[in-house]
Amino acid sequence: MLMVKSNIKNMNKAKQIRQSLFLVAGAALLAVGFVVTPFVQAATLQQQISQLQADNGQKQQTVSQLAVQAESYQGEINRLQGQIDGIRAQIAENEAKRDDLQRQIKVAEDELEKQKNLLGQNIKAMYVEGEMSALEMLASSKNLSEFLDKQQYRDSVQAKIKSTLDKINALKAQLKNQKDLVEKLLQDQQDMNAQLTANQNEQASLLAYTEGQKNAYTAQIKANNAQINELRRQQAIENAKLFGATPGNGPACGGGYPGSAPGPWGVWGCNYSLDYSIDTWGMYNRECVSYTAFKVAASGRHMPYWGGHGNANQWDDNARASGIPVDGNPRVGDVAVSNAGFYGHVMYVEHVYGDGRILVSQYNASWTGTYSEAVIYTGSLVFIHF
């Protein structure tokens, strides 16, 4: 009986222990639940950001393909324009040739009319003389020689006029043939010009359509970037909830980087946890990119808004795209870019030594979001001359 009671007591005790464990586990799950919620939210935001970045990558690839296609269309338009200019020059030349032939035909026709009049007059004179008999003409002549001269003259005049008429008619026919050939050539050239113009208009239409598509994709990329910035702002808030980021828990600021400064989405600076907020240029606070952007702007130079334009190892590409000089020669005030690693790293050049070394100031070199300085060799670094 005691054994039974003992077993019952043990069973009750085990039950109590199980209940206690259940309550502890439940409390732990609730506690974890409070932590997981912002973590899941931040992860979801990151997933959306990644999806938008992937979509931008595809769209940028399409934009690049459309740019190549547009360049091809523009090249074809230019080639056709060259052919059109050439054929129009030939048309103008043949039109001038046709007009000159028409003028020569008119001169020949005028000469032909003149010779016809002369022929008429001579025929009339010879007709009058022709009514005289040979005997009468012989009688009216002083001698036989004069009679023969008259007869020879009549024959010579007739032969000369006939020869002149034949030459003029032949010239007129030749000029007309040349004019007909020129006009046919002109018609062919005008047809070719019309076809080339139609082809050029078709290429121009394709170019306009391609440019329209390219602009539409570019606008979508811009809209995605704006959405990415908004998601990153929300993500920073969720990260702050998750890791307990609050103003005032950052390290002492270095390099003049502000402890707290107003930005488009709230305050930012070194008094806030790493990646807690976004600065004026779209960069996360206490990152190397945020610090160098601040240093450039603080020196009175223009710092472009590069939020959403990639990591540190893309700054040199961003600079070239913005027309900012980039080369391997460091100067004080430059931004030094290392393209090594997945993210890369950017630093601010404080001093240039004569032995291939430079003094740089930087943030987050050791992934702790803190300020540091270093003397390094330029090596494979590139330098942005803002």
Residue pairs with C-beta under 8 A, 6 or more apart in sequence:
35 242
38 238
38 239
38 241
38 242
39 238
39 242
41 238
42 235
42 238
42 239
42 242
45 231
45 232
45 234
45 235
45 238
46 235
48 231
49 228
49 231
49 232
49 235
52 224
52 227
52 228
52 231
53 224
53 228
55 224
56 221
56 224
56 225
56 228
59 217
59 220
59 221
59 224
60 217
60 221
62 217
63 214
63 217
63 218
63 221
66 210
66 211
66 213
66 214
66 217
67 214
69 210
70 207
70 210
70 211
70 214
73 203
73 204
73 206
73 207
73 210
74 207
76 203
77 200
77 203
77 204
77 207
80 196
80 199
80 200
80 203
81 200
83 196
84 193
84 196
84 197
84 200
87 189
87 192
87 193
87 196
88 193
90 189
91 186
91 189
91 190
91 193
94 182
94 185
94 186
94 189
95 186
97 182
98 179
98 182
98 183
98 186
101 175
101 178
101 179
101 182
102 179
104 175
105 172
105 175
105 176
105 179
108 168
108 171
108 172
108 175
109 172
111 168
112 165
112 168
112 169
112 172
115 161
115 164
115 165
115 168
116 165
118 161
119 161
119 165
122 157
122 158
122 161
126 154
126 157
126 158
129 137
129 150
129 154
132 140
137 147
137 150
138 144
138 147
141 147
141 150
225 307
225 308
228 308
229 265
229 278
229 282
229 307
229 308
232 278
232 284
233 265
233 266
233 278
236 265
236 275
236 276
236 277
236 278
236 284
239 245
239 273
239 275
239 276
240 246
240 273
240 276
243 273
245 272
245 273
245 276
246 272
246 273
247 260
247 267
247 271
247 272
248 271
249 271
249 272
249 273
250 259
250 269
250 270
250 271
250 272
250 273
250 286
250 369
251 270
251 369
251 370
251 371
252 270
253 259
253 269
253 270
253 271
253 371
254 270
254 361
254 363
254 370
254 371
254 372
255 291
255 295
255 348
255 361
255 363
255 371
256 294
256 295
256 298
257 269
257 270
257 286
257 290
257 291
257 294
257 363
257 371
258 269
258 270
258 294
259 269
259 270
259 271
260 267
260 268
260 269
260 271
260 272
261 267
261 268
261 269
261 279
261 280
263 277
263 278
263 279
263 280
264 278
264 280
264 282
265 277
265 278
266 277
267 277
268 276
268 277
268 278
268 279
268 280
268 285
268 290
269 277
269 285
270 285
270 286
270 369
270 371
272 285
272 286
273 286
273 369
274 284
274 285
274 286
274 287
274 364
274 368
274 369
275 284
275 285
275 286
275 287
275 369
276 284
276 285
277 284
277 285
278 284
278 285
278 307
279 285
279 290
279 293
279 294
280 293
280 297
281 290
281 293
281 294
281 297
281 303
281 304
281 305
281 306
281 307
282 305
282 306
282 307
282 308
282 309
283 289
283 290
283 293
283 306
283 307
284 290
286 363
286 364
286 369
286 370
287 363
287 364
287 369
288 312
288 345
288 346
288 347
288 362
288 363
288 364
288 365
289 306
289 311
289 312
289 315
289 346
290 363
291 348
291 361
291 362
291 363
291 364
291 371
292 335
292 346
292 347
292 348
292 362
293 303
293 306
295 335
295 348
295 361
296 302
296 303
296 335
296 348
296 386
297 303
299 333
301 333
301 386
302 386
303 386
304 318
304 322
304 324
306 315
306 318
309 318
310 317
310 318
311 342
311 343
311 344
312 337
312 338
312 343
312 344
312 345
312 346
313 337
313 338
313 339
313 340
313 341
313 343
313 344
313 345
314 344
315 335
315 337
315 344
315 346
315 384
316 326
316 337
316 339
316 382
316 384
319 325
319 326
319 384
319 386
320 326
324 384
324 385
324 386
325 384
325 385
326 382
326 383
326 384
326 385
327 382
327 383
327 385
328 378
328 381
328 382
328 383
329 383
330 336
330 349
330 352
330 358
330 378
330 381
330 383
331 349
331 352
331 383
331 385
332 349
332 350
332 351
332 352
333 348
333 349
333 386
334 348
334 349
334 383
334 384
334 385
334 386
335 346
335 347
335 348
335 349
335 383
335 384
335 386
336 346
336 347
336 348
336 349
336 358
336 360
336 378
336 381
336 382
336 383
337 344
337 345
337 346
337 381
337 382
337 383
337 384
338 344
338 345
338 346
338 347
338 380
338 381
339 380
339 382
340 380
345 362
345 365
346 362
347 360
347 361
347 362
347 365
347 374
348 360
348 361
348 362
349 358
349 359
349 360
349 383
350 358
350 359
350 360
350 361
350 373
351 358
351 359
352 358
352 359
353 359
353 375
356 377
356 378
357 375
357 376
357 377
357 378
358 375
358 376
358 377
358 378
359 373
359 374
359 375
360 373
360 374
360 375
360 376
361 371
361 372
361 373
362 371
362 372
362 373
362 374
363 369
363 370
363 371
363 372
364 370
365 372
365 374
366 372
